[in-house]
Amino acid sequence: MRSLRDVADLFPKARDAGLTPDDVTASRSRFGANRLTPLPKEPIWKKFLEKFNEPIIKILLAASLLKIVVDLFEASPVAGGVALAAVIGVLVAAGFVKALGEWVPSILFGLAALLVGVTVLIGHPSYEGLAVMVAVALATGVAFYSEYRSDNEFEKLNATKDAVQVKVTRGGNIHAIGLEDVVVGDLVVLEMGDEIPADGRIVRANELMLDQSLMTGESEPVKKTAARDTDTADGPEQPGCVYRGTQVVDGVGLMVVANVGDDTMIGQIARRLGGEPEGEEPEGEGEAVTAEGRVQQKLTISKAATPLQQKLEVLAGLISKVGYIAAVAIFVALLARGLFVGEVRWPGAGEDFSSVLLGSIRALLSYFVYMVIIVVVAVPEGLPMSVTVSLALAMRKMTRANALVRQLVATETIGSATVICSDKTGTLTQNKMTVSRVALGGVVADRELAGHTAAAGTPLGWLVLN
């Protein structure tokens, strides 16, 4: 972090009257805007393919492939054998190649689509297999669209969360500017409740207390005092240094901005997060890793499960267990019925072995499809996601009403709030004082009564209205 002397060498009047318009232009062209490089986003195609990795989708894919392979065996034993070998080959390859594991469901979906095309070409189309594939496509498409819509809402919220106003002194006057408009050398006014807009050094402080938990993990506020011109040491532990993203919890002060954008401490951590290969842990001590996690949570809208979502996940799990038990019970009942009526049996003497075996496999497959239908209908896997989408839309609606909310849990909490307590004038009021009662010459009158007397030109009425 630059020292106060370094900033003074660049902008001699910054510490006293703030920057001039020419100084602001020069500072922005030399050091850049106070903008952080966005964290990398996961590609859309990858998000879509990940939808095939859901348990229900895997069950549907298994049912579809079994049906298609059986239909191919009925049409041509050679085609059926090749199809079965292809399916087994994909599964074996996934067992040896670890990186291939998460993509197996999407690969099997593509293989199933190819095999359906083969059944059409040989004149024996697998309509049931195609129907299950359509169900898979619809399920993954709806899940992907819901998540995509939710992510868009979060991105819109993330884009507005930095649109906060910062009070700076420029040319001897205080101005309110956007967070990204802060430049090196700006003289920033700090008050209780403000967020530090950039890294800098304190030049004046009056009982200034900061919450530095973002950087240090410590929840106790830290007192900050004015730094000396010759101070070159930096770090959250230095009493004269403040860092972007920390909060003013008490007192007032003035700071001179020393670093902006990616040159801030939070910007450097964000760049490390953006440059890490996927799946690798960030290097460094445990405290540094914790700091990076906190910064990542700071720079993104948290999508952690809310209490309502957690309860719904428990409910969905309970319903799922009941659905699985019912599906297995139905499969066992159908199997018992098939064995009793002869739908499932071992080929007897003099019978065509392949035709009887294929008939039994077809019957077992139909039982399995019934079981899959029960599971798909009974398991409410989209219930928590629907709540996420609803809360994200609520956050977006609140943002349009100038009520910025960063966390899903806050939206849920606000929706259930019945009493709001406030101990600070201006939080829920206009922060403007008004006259309610006036005393003049021994005469005491309410504002409304005094206003009526103004028509008569009395001094009391004139005093209230002016």
RADA-V670963 format. One record per residue. N is the residue number from 1. RES is the residue in one letter. PHI is phi in degrees with one decimal (* if undefined). D_CENTER is the distance of its C-alpha to the mean C-alpha in whole Angstrom. Layout:
n = <N & N>
res = <RES & RES>
phi = <PHI & PHI>
d_center = <D_CENTER & D_CENTER>
This chain:
n = <1 & 2 & 3 & 4 & 5 & 6 & 7 & 8 & 9 & 10 & 11 & 12 & 13 & 14 & 15 & 16 & 17 & 18 & 19 & 20 & 21 & 22 & 23 & 24 & 25 & 26 & 27 & 28 & 29 & 30 & 31 & 32 & 33 & 34 & 35 & 36 & 37 & 38 & 39 & 40 & 41 & 42 & 43 & 44 & 45 & 46 & 47 & 48 & 49 & 50 & 51 & 52 & 53 & 54 & 55 & 56 & 57 & 58 & 59 & 60 & 61 & 62 & 63 & 64 & 65 & 66 & 67 & 68 & 69 & 70 & 71 & 72 & 73 & 74 & 75 & 76 & 77 & 78 & 79 & 80 & 81 & 82 & 83 & 84 & 85 & 86 & 87 & 88 & 89 & 90 & 91 & 92 & 93 & 94 & 95 & 96 & 97 & 98 & 99 & 100 & 101 & 102 & 103 & 104 & 105 & 106 & 107 & 108 & 109 & 110 & 111 & 112 & 113 & 114 & 115 & 116 & 117 & 118 & 119 & 120 & 121 & 122 & 123 & 124 & 125 & 126 & 127 & 128 & 129 & 130 & 131 & 132 & 133 & 134 & 135 & 136 & 137 & 138 & 139 & 140 & 141 & 142 & 143 & 144 & 145 & 146 & 147 & 148 & 149 & 150 & 151 & 152 & 153 & 154 & 155 & 156 & 157 & 158 & 159 & 160 & 161 & 162 & 163 & 164 & 165 & 166 & 167 & 168 & 169 & 170 & 171 & 172 & 173 & 174 & 175 & 176 & 177 & 178 & 179 & 180 & 181 & 182 & 183 & 184 & 185 & 186 & 187 & 188 & 189 & 190 & 191 & 192 & 193 & 194 & 195 & 196 & 197 & 198 & 199 & 200 & 201 & 202 & 203 & 204 & 205 & 206 & 207 & 208 & 209 & 210 & 211 & 212 & 213 & 214 & 215 & 216 & 217 & 218 & 219 & 220 & 221 & 222 & 223 & 224 & 225 & 226 & 227 & 228 & 229 & 230 & 231 & 232 & 233 & 234 & 235 & 236 & 237 & 238 & 239 & 240 & 241 & 242 & 243 & 244 & 245 & 246 & 247 & 248 & 249 & 250 & 251 & 252 & 253 & 254 & 255 & 256 & 257 & 258 & 259 & 260 & 261 & 262 & 263 & 264 & 265 & 266 & 267 & 268 & 269 & 270 & 271 & 272 & 273 & 274 & 275 & 276 & 277 & 278 & 279 & 280 & 281 & 282 & 283 & 284 & 285 & 286 & 287 & 288 & 289 & 290 & 291 & 292 & 293 & 294 & 295 & 296 & 297 & 298 & 299 & 300 & 301 & 302 & 303 & 304 & 305 & 306 & 307 & 308 & 309 & 310 & 311 & 312 & 313 & 314 & 315 & 316 & 317 & 318 & 319 & 320 & 321 & 322 & 323 & 324 & 325 & 326 & 327 & 328 & 329 & 330 & 331 & 332 & 333 & 334 & 335 & 336 & 337 & 338 & 339 & 340 & 341 & 342 & 343 & 344 & 345 & 346 & 347 & 348 & 349 & 350 & 351 & 352 & 353 & 354 & 355 & 356 & 357 & 358 & 359 & 360 & 361 & 362 & 363 & 364 & 365 & 366 & 367 & 368 & 369 & 370 & 371 & 372 & 373 & 374 & 375 & 376 & 377 & 378 & 379 & 380 & 381 & 382 & 383 & 384 & 385 & 386 & 387 & 388 & 389 & 390 & 391 & 392 & 393 & 394 & 395 & 396 & 397 & 398 & 399 & 400 & 401 & 402 & 403 & 404 & 405 & 406 & 407 & 408 & 409 & 410 & 411 & 412 & 413 & 414 & 415 & 416 & 417 & 418 & 419 & 420 & 421 & 422 & 423 & 424 & 425 & 426 & 427 & 428 & 429 & 430 & 431 & 432 & 433 & 434 & 435 & 436 & 437 & 438 & 439 & 440 & 441 & 442 & 443 & 444 & 445 & 446 & 447 & 448 & 449 & 450 & 451 & 452 & 453 & 454 & 455 & 456 & 457 & 458 & 459 & 460 & 461 & 462 & 463 & 464 & 465 & 466>
res = <M & R & S & L & R & D & V & A & D & L & F & P & K & A & R & D & A & G & L & T & P & D & D & V & T & A & S & R & S & R & F & G & A & N & R & L & T & P & L & P & K & E & P & I & W & K & K & F & L & E & K & F & N & E & P & I & I & K & I & L & L & A & A & S & L & L & K & I & V & V & D & L & F & E & A & S & P & V & A & G & G & V & A & L & A & A & V & I & G & V & L & V & A & A & G & F & V & K & A & L & G & E & W & V & P & S & I & L & F & G & L & A & A & L & L & V & G & V & T & V & L & I & G & H & P & S & Y & E & G & L & A & V & M & V & A & V & A & L & A & T & G & V & A & F & Y & S & E & Y & R & S & D & N & E & F & E & K & L & N & A & T & K & D & A & V & Q & V & K & V & T & R & G & G & N & I & H & A & I & G & L & E & D & V & V & V & G & D & L & V & V & L & E & M & G & D & E & I & P & A & D & G & R & I & V & R & A & N & E & L & M & L & D & Q & S & L & M & T & G & E & S & E & P & V & K & K & T & A & A & R & D & T & D & T & A & D & G & P & E & Q & P & G & C & V & Y & R & G & T & Q & V & V & D & G & V & G & L & M & V & V & A & N & V & G & D & D & T & M & I & G & Q & I & A & R & R & L & G & G & E & P & E & G & E & E & P & E & G & E & G & E & A & V & T & A & E & G & R & V & Q & Q & K & L & T & I & S & K & A & A & T & P & L & Q & Q & K & L & E & V & L & A & G & L & I & S & K & V & G & Y & I & A & A & V & A & I & F & V & A & L & L & A & R & G & L & F & V & G & E & V & R & W & P & G & A & G & E & D & F & S & S & V & L & L & G & S & I & R & A & L & L & S & Y & F & V & Y & M & V & I & I & V & V & V & A & V & P & E & G & L & P & M & S & V & T & V & S & L & A & L & A & M & R & K & M & T & R & A & N & A & L & V & R & Q & L & V & A & T & E & T & I & G & S & A & T & V & I & C & S & D & K & T & G & T & L & T & Q & N & K & M & T & V & S & R & V & A & L & G & G & V & V & A & D & R & E & L & A & G & H & T & A & A & A & G & T & P & L & G & W & L & V & L & N>
phi = <* & -67.4 & -83.9 & -62.9 & -67.3 & -62.0 & -67.6 & -65.8 & -63.9 & -80.6 & -134.0 & -60.5 & -96.2 & -63.5 & -72.9 & -99.2 & -114.5 & 83.6 & -83.6 & -88.8 & -55.6 & -66.8 & -63.3 & -61.9 & -63.0 & -65.4 & -66.6 & -67.8 & -70.5 & -88.2 & -109.4 & 87.8 & -84.2 & -85.5 & -124.4 & -90.1 & -67.0 & -62.0 & -69.4 & -63.3 & -103.4 & -71.8 & -59.3 & -64.1 & -62.3 & -69.5 & -61.3 & -66.4 & -66.0 & -67.4 & -65.9 & -74.8 & -90.6 & -75.6 & -57.3 & -63.9 & -64.4 & -62.3 & -64.3 & -64.3 & -63.5 & -61.6 & -63.4 & -63.4 & -65.5 & -60.6 & -65.3 & -65.5 & -63.3 & -62.3 & -63.6 & -67.4 & -63.2 & -66.6 & -79.3 & -157.0 & -56.3 & -66.2 & -63.4 & -63.8 & -64.3 & -64.4 & -63.9 & -63.5 & -64.8 & -65.4 & -64.1 & -63.0 & -61.9 & -64.0 & -66.3 & -67.0 & -60.9 & -65.2 & -68.5 & -90.4 & -101.9 & -63.1 & -66.7 & -83.2 & -56.5 & -72.5 & -99.1 & -59.1 & -58.0 & -68.6 & -65.2 & -65.6 & -65.1 & -63.4 & -64.5 & -63.2 & -62.9 & -65.2 & -68.0 & -61.2 & -61.6 & -64.5 & -63.0 & -70.4 & -65.3 & -87.6 & 81.3 & -135.5 & -63.8 & -94.1 & -68.3 & -68.0 & -62.7 & -65.1 & -64.1 & -66.0 & -64.3 & -61.8 & -61.9 & -62.9 & -62.9 & -65.8 & -63.2 & -67.9 & -64.3 & -65.1 & -62.7 & -65.7 & -63.9 & -62.3 & -68.7 & -63.9 & -64.7 & -62.2 & -63.0 & -62.8 & -63.5 & -65.9 & -66.1 & -63.7 & -65.9 & -65.9 & -73.1 & -94.9 & -70.0 & -91.8 & -83.1 & -101.7 & -96.3 & -119.5 & -92.3 & -128.7 & -100.0 & -132.0 & 64.0 & 86.3 & -118.6 & -86.8 & -126.8 & -103.0 & -125.0 & -72.5 & -58.7 & -75.0 & -86.9 & -69.0 & -128.0 & -62.5 & 101.5 & -63.8 & -100.0 & -99.2 & -90.2 & -111.3 & -133.6 & -58.9 & 96.4 & -76.0 & -104.0 & -63.6 & -81.6 & -160.2 & -77.4 & -169.1 & -124.5 & -75.8 & -111.1 & -154.6 & -148.1 & -133.1 & 52.6 & -80.6 & -121.4 & -121.5 & -93.0 & -106.3 & -61.6 & -60.1 & -92.1 & -106.3 & 83.2 & -86.5 & -84.2 & -75.3 & -62.7 & -117.0 & -80.4 & -116.4 & -127.8 & -65.0 & -88.8 & -89.1 & -61.1 & -88.8 & -66.5 & -116.5 & -68.3 & -135.9 & 131.8 & -59.6 & -78.2 & -76.4 & -67.0 & -99.3 & -106.9 & -129.4 & -131.3 & -58.0 & 94.2 & -80.0 & -118.3 & -86.0 & -101.5 & -165.6 & 81.1 & -135.4 & -175.6 & -127.3 & -131.7 & -103.8 & -71.1 & -108.9 & -139.6 & -130.8 & 60.5 & -69.9 & -81.1 & -74.9 & -62.8 & -67.3 & -68.9 & -66.6 & -64.7 & -63.1 & -66.3 & -65.1 & -63.4 & -72.6 & -94.8 & -77.8 & -62.7 & -63.0 & 92.0 & -97.2 & -82.5 & -63.3 & -78.3 & 124.4 & -71.8 & -58.9 & -64.2 & -65.3 & -61.9 & -62.6 & -62.5 & -64.8 & -64.2 & -66.9 & -66.2 & -62.4 & -67.8 & -68.4 & -83.0 & -125.9 & -77.3 & -67.1 & -114.0 & -62.7 & -63.3 & -84.1 & -55.4 & -64.7 & -64.4 & -62.6 & -65.1 & -68.3 & -64.9 & -63.7 & -63.3 & -62.8 & -64.2 & -65.2 & -63.0 & -61.9 & -60.4 & -61.7 & -63.3 & -64.0 & -62.0 & -64.5 & -64.4 & -65.0 & -62.4 & -65.9 & -62.7 & -63.6 & -63.6 & -65.5 & -65.0 & -61.7 & -64.8 & -63.4 & -67.3 & -71.7 & -89.9 & 93.4 & -68.7 & -116.1 & -159.9 & -89.4 & -57.9 & -89.3 & -66.0 & 82.2 & -94.6 & -69.5 & -60.3 & -66.8 & -67.8 & -66.8 & -64.9 & -64.8 & -64.6 & -66.4 & -64.0 & -62.5 & -64.6 & -61.5 & -65.5 & -65.0 & -62.7 & -63.5 & -63.8 & -59.6 & -63.3 & -62.8 & -60.9 & -62.3 & -64.3 & -63.3 & -73.0 & -83.0 & -85.0 & -88.0 & -68.5 & -90.7 & -64.1 & -62.0 & -65.2 & -63.1 & -66.9 & -59.8 & -63.1 & -62.8 & -67.8 & -64.9 & -64.7 & -65.2 & -62.3 & -64.8 & -64.2 & -66.4 & -64.4 & -63.9 & -93.2 & 63.6 & -119.7 & -78.7 & -123.7 & -99.0 & -120.6 & -60.1 & -62.5 & -67.9 & -62.7 & -64.9 & -66.9 & -61.9 & -65.7 & -105.2 & -74.2 & -117.1 & -134.5 & -119.7 & -107.0 & -138.4 & -120.2 & -131.5 & -64.8 & 106.2 & -69.3 & -116.2 & -117.8 & -83.1 & 59.4 & -128.3 & -85.2 & -129.5 & -81.9 & -110.3 & -148.7 & -127.7 & -121.4 & -147.0 & 62.7 & 81.5 & -102.7 & -111.7 & -144.0 & -70.9 & -61.2 & -63.7 & -65.9 & -66.2 & -63.7 & -66.0 & -74.5 & -64.7 & -61.3 & -85.2 & 76.2 & -75.5 & -59.9 & -63.7 & -63.8 & -63.2 & -65.2 & -68.9 & -81.2 & -117.9>
d_center = <31 & 34 & 36 & 38 & 41 & 39 & 37 & 41 & 42 & 40 & 40 & 43 & 42 & 39 & 39 & 42 & 41 & 38 & 37 & 39 & 38 & 39 & 38 & 34 & 35 & 36 & 34 & 31 & 33 & 34 & 30 & 28 & 25 & 23 & 20 & 18 & 17 & 14 & 12 & 13 & 11 & 12 & 15 & 15 & 18 & 17 & 14 & 17 & 19 & 17 & 18 & 21 & 20 & 20 & 23 & 24 & 24 & 26 & 29 & 29 & 30 & 32 & 34 & 34 & 35 & 38 & 39 & 40 & 41 & 44 & 45 & 45 & 48 & 49 & 50 & 50 & 50 & 50 & 47 & 45 & 46 & 44 & 41 & 41 & 42 & 39 & 37 & 38 & 38 & 34 & 33 & 36 & 34 & 31 & 33 & 34 & 31 & 28 & 26 & 27 & 26 & 22 & 24 & 27 & 26 & 25 & 28 & 30 & 29 & 30 & 33 & 34 & 34 & 36 & 38 & 38 & 40 & 42 & 43 & 44 & 46 & 48 & 49 & 47 & 44 & 41 & 40 & 39 & 37 & 36 & 35 & 32 & 31 & 30 & 29 & 26 & 25 & 25 & 23 & 20 & 20 & 19 & 16 & 15 & 16 & 14 & 11 & 11 & 12 & 9 & 7 & 10 & 9 & 6 & 8 & 11 & 10 & 9 & 12 & 14 & 13 & 15 & 18 & 20 & 23 & 25 & 29 & 31 & 35 & 36 & 40 & 41 & 39 & 35 & 33 & 29 & 27 & 24 & 22 & 22 & 26 & 26 & 29 & 31 & 34 & 32 & 33 & 31 & 31 & 29 & 29 & 28 & 24 & 24 & 21 & 23 & 22 & 24 & 26 & 29 & 32 & 34 & 37 & 38 & 36 & 37 & 36 & 33 & 30 & 27 & 24 & 23 & 21 & 18 & 21 & 23 & 21 & 24 & 24 & 27 & 28 & 30 & 33 & 33 & 36 & 38 & 38 & 41 & 42 & 42 & 39 & 38 & 36 & 32 & 29 & 28 & 31 & 33 & 34 & 34 & 31 & 27 & 24 & 21 & 18 & 21 & 22 & 25 & 26 & 30 & 33 & 33 & 34 & 34 & 32 & 33 & 30 & 31 & 28 & 25 & 22 & 22 & 25 & 23 & 22 & 19 & 19 & 21 & 19 & 16 & 19 & 19 & 16 & 16 & 20 & 19 & 20 & 18 & 19 & 20 & 20 & 20 & 24 & 26 & 26 & 24 & 23 & 22 & 20 & 19 & 18 & 16 & 14 & 14 & 14 & 11 & 9 & 11 & 10 & 6 & 4 & 5 & 4 & 8 & 10 & 12 & 16 & 17 & 15 & 16 & 20 & 19 & 18 & 22 & 23 & 22 & 23 & 27 & 27 & 26 & 29 & 32 & 31 & 31 & 35 & 36 & 35 & 37 & 40 & 40 & 40 & 43 & 45 & 45 & 46 & 49 & 50 & 50 & 52 & 54 & 55 & 55 & 52 & 51 & 54 & 55 & 58 & 61 & 64 & 65 & 62 & 60 & 57 & 55 & 55 & 55 & 52 & 50 & 51 & 49 & 46 & 46 & 46 & 44 & 41 & 42 & 41 & 38 & 37 & 37 & 36 & 32 & 33 & 33 & 30 & 28 & 29 & 29 & 25 & 22 & 20 & 18 & 18 & 15 & 13 & 15 & 14 & 10 & 11 & 14 & 12 & 10 & 13 & 14 & 12 & 13 & 17 & 17 & 16 & 19 & 21 & 20 & 18 & 15 & 12 & 9 & 9 & 9 & 12 & 14 & 14 & 15 & 18 & 19 & 20 & 22 & 23 & 27 & 28 & 27 & 29 & 29 & 32 & 31 & 33 & 31 & 28 & 29 & 32 & 33 & 34 & 37 & 41 & 43 & 47 & 47 & 51 & 54 & 57 & 60 & 63 & 63 & 62 & 58 & 56 & 53 & 51 & 52 & 55 & 56 & 54 & 57 & 59 & 58 & 60 & 63 & 62 & 62 & 61 & 58 & 57 & 57 & 55 & 52 & 51 & 52>
